[in-house]
Amino acid sequence: MTELSAKGPHASPSRREVLEGVGATVALAVPALVLPTGAEAAMSAPGETRLWYRQPAKVWTEALPVGNGRLGAMVFGGTTGERLQLNEDTLWSGGPYDPVNPDARATLPEVRRLIDAGAFAEAQTLANARLMGVPKTQMAYQPVGDLLLELPGAAGEASAYTRELDLDAAIATTSFTLGGTRFRREVFASPGEQVIAVHMVGDRPFDLLVGLTSPQPGAGVIAAGGMLTLTGRNAARAGIAGKLRFAARVRIVADGGRVAADGERLRVTGARSVTLLVAMGTSYRRFDDVGGDPDAATLAAVEGAVRRGFARLRSDATAAHRALFRRVKLDLGRTAIADRPTDERVLADRAAADPALATLYFNYGRYLLIASSRPGSQPANLQGIWNAETSPPWESKYTVNINTEMNYWPAEVTALPECVAPLVQMVRELAITGARTAKTMYGARGWVCHHNTDLWRATAPIDGAQWGLWPTGGAWLCTHLWDHYDYSRDLEFLRSVYPLLHGAALFFLDTLQTDPKTGALVTNPSLSPENVHPKGASICAGPAMDMQILRDLFDQTGKAATLLGTDAAFVAQLAAARARLAPDKIGRGGQLQEWQADWDADAPEQRHRHVSHLYGLFPSEQIDLDTTPALANAARRSLEIRGDESTGWATAWRANLWARLRDGEHAHRILAYLLGPARTYPNLFDAHPPFQIDGNFGGTRAIAEMLMQSRSDEILLLPALPRAWPSGSITGLRARGACVVDVRWEAGTLAEAVLRSTIPGRRRIRLGDRTVDVTLVPGRRVRLRGAGLTQA
Ligand code: FUC
């Protein structure tokens, strides 16, 4: 900063210096002419790493998200007025609660008997009356409120307007000219100092009114001492009292102006630039502890941020983001349309002619995961971390019968394993609350989580039996623990999560039932999420998905125990139970059966969004073109019947499944639909509809899955490359076994692949029908060239 000032106000600093210069917390003489015009701003990052627009956001799904895992803001990019919609990831309704129905355990045998007798509708009615959680619904993720900025006295139309989100710098920028003054406003989330930072600079002194509002009950704002302080309580929901206190603070640092209270707002007069530091917090400490002090925590955060200074906050935040974001670089080629504003590219609905839109979507998915899930934060919920509504769709919580898992599908393979930490922590907590549910509801050891959970780690079945009576959510989450190990092969991590795997498996050893017709072991009661079978109910015994998830859970738990040299007798029990699980079956239509009986063709919703029974093909590796070709073909038949176009996440799942079937054209066709206006909002958020972030993450994984897949120690290069991406490259993808994979292709075939690993080992590399075995040695690269996979 001093360097820039030393050059004097008339020097012509580089663009980089200007960006850093505007961040100084001392008064700076920034020459008017060097502030970028709209057109120049539009050149700041290419169409693959930048969302940009020619007009402010009118609605929430046009606003741009920033986040540091815990704090989030949606930036509208207004001119005379600006809105930042604010979130903090522990502000939810309610307080600690245990929803297990006291009648459940006594009712369970009768529900099981009715299912075995084929009286599914009666079983479901009884389950609804006496098995389901109390209350029937879980708690909801909440908005903190809005930061509102106003340029008093500014009138007329803004000109030379642009707003953008630079995915590489993790900064949202709005630039415009209003009343003869050129303004530039930057917003980002600091992971280090735990604030949202807003910096506004004008090329002439300006006034600014700053307000803070909240829809939460009893929220009040005080404006004093250069700071706005908002405090309040969270709301009750479904009879569960609100037990959280929360606070938000906005600290103002004005360069060359005055700051004074103006009612509930702060008025800045005659400033050259204004920095706003926004801290938010609640009294949440853990699912069973609400004794935190948000007043002290938010005060410490804004003061820490002031001490750090805007320029350092900004460069720290970008550096912390880049340390993760820059690990992977994708190039799918570009066409002229990539220079158009982002909303126009989505509306054009021409993903096939805009390969760079898939690159942007992929980069955005990685950006969103970094912004919504970092060590110490809550896991990314249905909306990541961004939610403006007090009654959001599906409570904006954790739906673990697909959506939460999908959020983490890109994490390992696109080199963001740190972002999985909050999910691992959530599983640690579910193992505590879920042990209570296992015991009181089922009389079982271990732990269980049904189809949803929330901030309070509720694990009982909820909503209605037709959706909620599904005991396999915790088991599915456990596969993410195994994957986190398998991508890194870090035995210490495995040791730390082994008790969770053990407890999840133990629950099923205690609760699996013998199917009277076949003698196989099955879950009962359960359902195939959330599909109704032709016997007038969802609930049933042993849906295919459960059997597949349990094969993975038992295998992974057994492998973990063996690797850790522990629990030999338990491993034997798991192997014996696994051998008795009902197998996958192929039905009369050639499809993979969703249920134990061949009901698929008669099910009322042939194109149901969930494709639960295809879990075995993706994300699992149980069903595979090479090792189980008959089941893989049956899975393909099921996919054809289900159709390509569905809700956002369900569309993304289908793209991954077709990539696993190595059909690049089909996967790309589905991806094109996902990236079009039916399933993507102007801000590139996924549309279920409404907004749900899982589709972003599922789509990101699908793109990776088309370019590289790995299973055990085998790596498939370009397994589903579509014609729309004839030449391109990706660097930094991760394969199982701590292997980093770079791939470059030309004219639809491999040009070169480079592999490296931090652990030694043999890997089988596959390109089409060709395979070669290579030996990886830490510190050495293995290069494979051309369609022949020639080792260089
Ligand atoms: C599951 C899905 C819905 C929705 C909800 C959040 O219930 O079946 O489509 O995504 O989760």
Boltz pocket constraint, residues with backbone or C-beta under 6 A from the ligand:
constraints:
  - pocket:
      binder: B
      contacts: [[A, 382], [A, 394], [A, 399], [A, 403], [A, 530], [A, 609], [A, 610], [A, 647], [A, 649], [A, 688], [A, 692]]
      max_distance: 6.0
